[in-house]
Amino acid sequence: MTKNILIAEDDEDIVGLLRLYLEKDGYKVISVDNGEDAFKIVKNSQISLALLDLSLIHISEPTRRVV
């Protein structure tokens, strides 16, 4: 079973480098450039690991409690 890894990062160079190594090792990589999309994917998909740029996570207080 392929493991899904989410990358939430707005720097395309970082995403590209991470994607290169992770896909080479057999992981499926999903990338987004904002926290809102990252939250939706985690909520609706089976993600094994999420790599987050914490500066992208701008969510409201009620949502933060769910995470």
Secondary structure as GFF3:
##gff-version 3
##sequence-region A 1 67
A	DSSP	beta_strand	4	8	.	.	.	ID=ss1
A	DSSP	alpha_helix	12	24	.	.	.	ID=ss2
A	DSSP	beta_strand	28	32	.	.	.	ID=ss3
A	DSSP	alpha_helix	35	44	.	.	.	ID=ss4
A	DSSP	beta_strand	49	52	.	.	.	ID=ss5
A	DSSP	three_ten_helix	54	56	.	.	.	ID=ss6
A	DSSP	alpha_helix	61	66	.	.	.	ID=ss7
###
